[in-house]
Amino acid sequence: MKHLVLLSTSIGEDISAIQQLINQLKNPELWINFGMDILRVIAYIILGFIVIKIANRVIENFFNFKSKSKPHLKGAAKRNQTLISVLQNTVSIFLWFVVVVMVLQTFNVPVATLLAGAGVVGLAVGFGAQSLVKDMITGFFIILENQFDKSDFVRINTSGTTVAEGEVLFIGLRITKIQGYEGELFIIPNGTINEVVNFSKYNSIAFLDINVSIDEDLNRVEDLLSAFCENAMNIESTLSEPPQVLGLNDIANGEAIMRVMLVTEPMEHFGAKRRMRKAVKLYLSEYDINISVPTMDIQEFEDPSKKGEA
């Protein structure tokens, strides 16, 4: 009998609790407050988009103004693009974090308690995420030391092995994106980058070999090449300085190989070398000096087995 009384009391309490919940849900003030909270959340999100947009524009305008005030600095444009990308990403992450905190506070979530708990959890996770920490620290020093910038052409090595070579599309604190020769995209964790070969920091050098017949007057050929090189910068815009005629570099297969050194803007030497070879060929043809082709001297020897035959 005692158990039936307790069961009846428990059922009555449950029904009473359900009735109270129903009464609360029917309360218009509850739905008005909930609707106001939803509107605040929407307002916070819209405000976050607006503030991030303004912050990104301010960062971009600041560095554009800086580059215009110092246009003579070499590589300043690419450096500015790198810093713009990194700062915009950092600002976006920070502002969205603030928005999330404000949203949680709107619904009376104890943010301070969550952050304290997250700190303890983060410490535990940190021991298992050492590679992530390494990636971010390495990315920070890559940007700080200006090892390479966005749009630079680089070769990335890991323990002496080349893992990527191409144009830098993106630099972040955790990863770097590089586009290869054939359009392939390499996404590399910064922590794996041991060695960087940057081809875009300084001017490129190319050696242009001009093959002429060994029978040509080499002094005349060298004089003509020197005269051509004096005006070469008017022909090829990527040259950083007038080409230098280094003289006779080799003699092989009936050819005299004259060498010219080209100094171009970073990574422009491939195209400049092709265009200059064509221009030199046309220029020498005007003076009846043609680019030679390898020749082979073939002689007919007498067959010893046929010696003495009529």
SELUMKOL-432787 format. One record per residue (C-alpha): residue in three letters; x, y, z. Coordinates in Angstrom, 3 decimals, padded with zeros to 6 digits. Layout:
// SELUMKOL-432787
NODE rest u v w
NODE Ala X Y Z
...
This chain:
// SELUMKOL-432787
NODE rest u v w
NODE Met 000.000 000.000 000.000
NODE Lys 002.884 002.291 000.832
NODE His 004.406 001.685 -002.621
NODE Leu 001.133 002.639 -004.347
NODE Val 001.008 005.872 -002.411
NODE Leu 004.607 006.733 -003.427
NODE Leu 003.885 005.834 -007.081
NODE Ser 000.766 007.994 -007.069
NODE Thr 002.689 010.894 -005.580
NODE Ser 005.459 010.530 -008.204
NODE Ile 002.941 010.461 -011.051
NODE Gly 001.241 013.514 -009.657
NODE Glu 004.540 015.399 -009.492
NODE Asp 005.358 014.438 -013.103
NODE Ile 001.964 015.624 -014.289
NODE Ser 002.435 018.837 -012.360
NODE Ala 005.875 019.415 -013.934
NODE Ile 004.505 018.764 -017.414
NODE Gln 001.641 021.141 -016.755
NODE Gln 004.070 023.835 -015.640
NODE Leu 006.151 023.321 -018.790
NODE Ile 003.053 023.628 -020.956
NODE Asn 002.030 026.788 -019.155
NODE Gln 005.499 028.275 -019.706
NODE Leu 005.385 027.421 -023.402
NODE Lys 002.029 029.147 -023.652
NODE Asn 003.478 032.287 -022.085
NODE Pro 003.727 034.958 -024.875
NODE Glu 006.555 036.721 -023.026
NODE Leu 008.755 033.613 -023.430
NODE Trp 008.354 033.642 -027.212
NODE Ile 008.835 037.392 -027.383
NODE Asn 012.129 037.117 -025.486
NODE Phe 013.203 034.161 -027.657
NODE Gly 012.370 036.117 -030.804
NODE Met 014.371 039.087 -029.530
NODE Asp 017.331 036.796 -028.856
NODE Ile 017.119 035.405 -032.399
NODE Leu 017.045 038.926 -033.806
NODE Arg 020.096 039.836 -031.726
NODE Val 021.955 036.784 -033.064
NODE Ile 021.080 037.725 -036.642
NODE Ala 022.173 041.302 -035.946
NODE Tyr 025.501 040.057 -034.512
NODE Ile 026.153 037.913 -037.590
NODE Ile 025.306 040.738 -040.005
NODE Leu 027.445 043.120 -037.960
NODE Gly 030.284 040.580 -038.063
NODE Phe 030.130 040.438 -041.872
NODE Ile 030.127 044.245 -042.089
NODE Val 033.004 044.733 -039.636
NODE Ile 035.112 042.053 -041.341
NODE Lys 034.432 043.645 -044.734
NODE Ile 035.461 047.060 -043.425
NODE Ala 038.546 045.667 -041.661
NODE Asn 039.673 043.851 -044.831
NODE Arg 039.209 047.021 -046.873
NODE Val 041.174 049.085 -044.320
NODE Ile 044.041 046.573 -044.332
NODE Glu 044.122 046.483 -048.137
NODE Asn 044.003 050.273 -048.487
NODE Phe 046.734 050.716 -045.880
NODE Phe 049.195 048.463 -047.692
NODE Asn 048.261 049.885 -051.101
NODE Phe 048.973 053.370 -049.794
NODE Lys 052.225 052.111 -048.300
NODE Ser 053.322 050.591 -051.605
NODE Lys 052.503 053.804 -053.485
NODE Ser 054.517 055.867 -051.027
NODE Lys 057.558 053.607 -051.521
NODE Pro 057.326 052.340 -055.106
NODE His 061.097 051.969 -055.417
NODE Leu 061.328 049.109 -052.918
NODE Lys 062.012 045.858 -054.742
NODE Gly 059.459 043.126 -054.068
NODE Ala 057.275 045.436 -051.962
NODE Ala 054.118 044.635 -053.936
NODE Lys 054.373 040.868 -053.403
NODE Arg 055.313 041.344 -049.762
NODE Asn 052.268 043.551 -049.240
NODE Gln 049.976 040.979 -050.867
NODE Thr 051.322 038.319 -048.515
NODE Leu 050.789 040.455 -045.414
NODE Ile 047.321 041.502 -046.602
NODE Ser 046.265 037.857 -046.964
NODE Val 047.647 036.814 -043.569
NODE Leu 046.233 039.814 -041.676
NODE Gln 042.807 039.502 -043.269
NODE Asn 042.611 035.820 -042.302
NODE Thr 043.734 036.595 -038.739
NODE Val 041.234 039.440 -038.331
NODE Ser 038.401 037.281 -039.705
NODE Ile 039.134 034.467 -037.249
NODE Phe 039.322 036.884 -034.289
NODE Leu 036.117 038.743 -035.167
NODE Trp 034.136 035.531 -035.738
NODE Phe 035.347 034.314 -032.360
NODE Val 033.968 037.510 -030.806
NODE Val 030.634 037.007 -032.607
NODE Val 030.357 033.421 -031.328
NODE Val 031.020 034.614 -027.753
NODE Met 028.331 037.294 -028.057
NODE Val 025.841 034.742 -029.418
NODE Leu 026.517 032.392 -026.500
NODE Gln 026.080 035.221 -024.013
NODE Thr 022.741 036.091 -025.632
NODE Phe 021.439 032.625 -024.697
NODE Asn 022.907 032.934 -021.160
NODE Val 025.581 030.310 -021.812
NODE Pro 028.409 030.613 -019.191
NODE Val 031.168 031.661 -021.586
NODE Ala 033.788 032.125 -018.860
NODE Thr 033.254 028.568 -017.656
NODE Leu 033.431 027.242 -021.198
NODE Leu 036.673 029.107 -021.889
NODE Ala 038.207 027.807 -018.667
NODE Gly 037.211 024.285 -019.609
NODE Ala 038.455 024.819 -023.146
NODE Gly 041.820 025.859 -021.753
NODE Val 042.188 022.574 -019.910
NODE Val 040.976 020.600 -022.920
NODE Gly 043.249 022.627 -025.185
NODE Leu 046.235 021.772 -023.011
NODE Ala 045.408 018.082 -023.294
NODE Val 044.799 018.312 -027.031
NODE Gly 048.019 020.273 -027.475
NODE Phe 050.108 017.253 -026.558
NODE Gly 048.373 015.293 -029.317
NODE Ala 048.486 018.128 -031.840
NODE Gln 052.168 018.950 -031.795
NODE Ser 052.347 018.870 -035.593
NODE Leu 049.628 021.549 -035.782
NODE Val 051.548 023.767 -033.357
NODE Lys 054.738 023.146 -035.335
NODE Asp 052.986 024.106 -038.581
NODE Met 051.760 027.404 -037.120
NODE Ile 055.098 028.322 -035.540
NODE Thr 056.946 027.542 -038.776
NODE Gly 054.390 029.550 -040.780
NODE Phe 054.843 032.498 -038.425
NODE Phe 058.616 032.515 -038.948
NODE Ile 058.267 032.057 -042.728
NODE Ile 056.202 035.252 -042.828
NODE Leu 058.345 037.084 -040.252
NODE Glu 061.629 036.261 -042.012
NODE Asn 060.124 036.942 -045.447
NODE Gln 061.389 033.634 -046.820
NODE Phe 058.937 033.870 -049.706
NODE Asp 055.887 035.899 -050.668
NODE Lys 052.715 035.329 -052.593
NODE Ser 053.424 035.006 -056.370
NODE Asp 057.071 034.012 -055.760
NODE Phe 058.453 031.022 -057.655
NODE Val 059.949 028.597 -055.134
NODE Arg 061.201 025.074 -054.639
NODE Ile 060.203 023.440 -051.347
NODE Asn 062.409 020.676 -049.962
NODE Thr 061.750 018.304 -047.073
NODE Ser 064.853 016.555 -045.722
NODE Gly 066.630 017.157 -049.021
NODE Thr 063.755 015.863 -051.181
NODE Thr 061.849 018.276 -053.419
NODE Val 058.129 018.097 -052.599
NODE Ala 056.877 021.060 -054.641
NODE Glu 058.091 023.607 -057.149
NODE Gly 056.027 026.414 -058.622
NODE Glu 054.257 029.686 -057.891
NODE Val 053.090 030.491 -054.359
NODE Leu 049.319 031.020 -054.374
NODE Phe 048.667 031.276 -050.631
NODE Ile 050.635 031.566 -047.399
NODE Gly 048.937 030.889 -044.074
NODE Leu 050.072 030.123 -040.573
NODE Arg 049.335 026.413 -041.082
NODE Ile 049.649 025.628 -044.795
NODE Thr 051.178 026.952 -048.006
NODE Lys 049.609 026.435 -051.440
NODE Ile 051.855 026.161 -054.508
NODE Gln 050.818 025.749 -058.138
NODE Gly 053.152 023.563 -060.197
NODE Tyr 054.204 023.739 -063.842
NODE Glu 051.207 021.809 -065.140
NODE Gly 048.625 023.495 -062.922
NODE Glu 048.767 020.941 -060.106
NODE Leu 048.104 022.343 -056.633
NODE Phe 050.417 021.428 -053.752
NODE Ile 049.049 021.987 -050.228
NODE Ile 051.998 021.743 -047.849
NODE Pro 051.912 021.881 -044.024
NODE Asn 054.400 024.548 -043.006
NODE Gly 055.982 022.266 -040.430
NODE Thr 057.336 020.015 -043.201
NODE Ile 059.170 022.843 -044.972
NODE Asn 062.874 022.360 -044.205
NODE Glu 064.491 024.145 -047.138
NODE Val 063.265 026.908 -049.444
NODE Val 064.829 027.853 -052.776
NODE Asn 063.343 031.180 -053.851
NODE Phe 063.877 032.046 -057.516
NODE Ser 062.067 035.400 -057.307
NODE Lys 064.208 037.367 -054.869
NODE Tyr 066.979 038.449 -057.216
NODE Asn 067.525 038.924 -060.937
NODE Ser 067.857 035.811 -063.076
NODE Ile 070.875 035.013 -065.213
NODE Ala 070.837 033.097 -068.495
NODE Phe 073.650 032.224 -070.898
NODE Leu 072.817 032.508 -074.578
NODE Asp 075.088 030.442 -076.834
NODE Ile 075.332 031.532 -080.489
NODE Asn 076.730 028.918 -082.878
NODE Val 078.506 030.260 -085.960
NODE Ser 080.737 028.616 -088.511
NODE Ile 084.383 028.179 -087.534
NODE Asp 085.261 029.834 -090.848
NODE Glu 083.694 033.171 -089.785
NODE Asp 085.796 036.107 -088.645
NODE Leu 085.231 035.666 -084.905
NODE Asn 086.457 039.164 -084.078
NODE Arg 083.847 040.598 -086.436
NODE Val 081.142 038.365 -084.946
NODE Glu 082.060 039.492 -081.440
NODE Asp 081.958 043.160 -082.494
NODE Leu 078.529 042.693 -084.072
NODE Leu 077.209 040.985 -080.937
NODE Ser 078.578 043.813 -078.778
NODE Ala 076.837 046.389 -080.957
NODE Phe 073.604 044.421 -080.745
NODE Cys 073.831 044.166 -076.952
NODE Glu 074.156 047.929 -076.575
NODE Asn 070.582 048.364 -077.824
NODE Ala 069.193 045.076 -076.547
NODE Met 067.272 046.672 -073.680
NODE Asn 065.163 048.533 -076.233
NODE Ile 064.253 045.185 -077.778
NODE Glu 063.655 043.081 -074.638
NODE Ser 061.836 044.824 -071.784
NODE Thr 062.597 042.154 -069.169
NODE Leu 066.352 042.787 -069.251
NODE Ser 067.700 044.402 -066.083
NODE Glu 070.979 045.489 -067.659
NODE Pro 072.627 045.340 -071.098
NODE Pro 073.782 041.830 -072.048
NODE Gln 077.494 041.064 -071.887
NODE Val 079.368 039.315 -074.674
NODE Leu 081.658 036.833 -072.912
NODE Gly 083.388 035.780 -076.127
NODE Leu 084.282 032.410 -077.599
NODE Asn 083.053 029.729 -075.234
NODE Asp 083.796 026.525 -077.158
NODE Ile 084.627 024.969 -080.519
NODE Ala 082.832 021.748 -081.413
NODE Asn 081.690 019.958 -084.576
NODE Gly 082.944 022.674 -086.864
NODE Glu 081.178 025.418 -084.891
NODE Ala 082.390 028.360 -082.883
NODE Ile 080.147 028.941 -079.876
NODE Met 079.926 032.560 -078.777
NODE Arg 078.399 033.133 -075.329
NODE Val 076.270 036.094 -074.229
NODE Met 075.149 036.603 -070.623
NODE Leu 071.617 037.917 -070.010
NODE Val 070.492 039.441 -066.711
NODE Thr 066.703 039.631 -066.488
NODE Glu 063.992 040.315 -063.963
NODE Pro 063.287 037.349 -061.644
NODE Met 061.994 034.273 -063.512
NODE Glu 061.921 036.087 -066.876
NODE His 065.087 034.495 -068.248
NODE Phe 063.316 031.577 -069.980
NODE Gly 061.233 033.770 -072.275
NODE Ala 063.948 036.409 -072.668
NODE Lys 066.440 033.790 -073.804
NODE Arg 064.117 032.509 -076.545
NODE Arg 063.251 035.987 -077.801
NODE Met 066.865 037.165 -077.748
NODE Arg 068.059 034.096 -079.661
NODE Lys 065.597 034.928 -082.436
NODE Ala 066.590 038.615 -082.438
NODE Val 070.316 037.762 -082.596
NODE Lys 069.742 035.323 -085.430
NODE Leu 067.896 037.946 -087.503
NODE Tyr 070.508 040.591 -086.672
NODE Leu 073.465 038.445 -087.738
NODE Ser 071.669 037.400 -090.916
NODE Glu 071.629 041.052 -091.983
NODE Tyr 075.444 040.897 -092.004
NODE Asp 075.548 037.555 -093.858
NODE Ile 076.474 035.617 -090.730
NODE Asn 074.268 032.595 -090.374
NODE Ile 073.726 030.391 -087.374
NODE Ser 075.581 027.179 -088.152
NODE Val 074.510 023.576 -087.742
NODE Pro 076.781 020.734 -086.640
NODE Thr 078.680 019.088 -089.467
NODE Met 080.290 015.680 -089.680
NODE Asp 083.255 014.816 -091.861
NODE Ile 082.646 011.411 -093.475
NODE Gln 085.513 009.810 -095.400
NODE Glu 085.468 006.614 -097.404
NODE Phe 088.127 004.145 -096.369
NODE Glu 089.343 001.269 -098.529
NODE Asp 088.149 -002.182 -097.450
NODE Pro 091.279 -004.270 -096.674
NODE Ser 089.496 -007.477 -097.713
NODE Lys 089.114 -006.094 -101.227
NODE Lys 092.681 -004.913 -101.504
NODE Gly 094.344 -006.280 -104.628
NODE Glu 091.116 -007.124 -106.379
NODE Ala 090.739 -005.889 -109.908
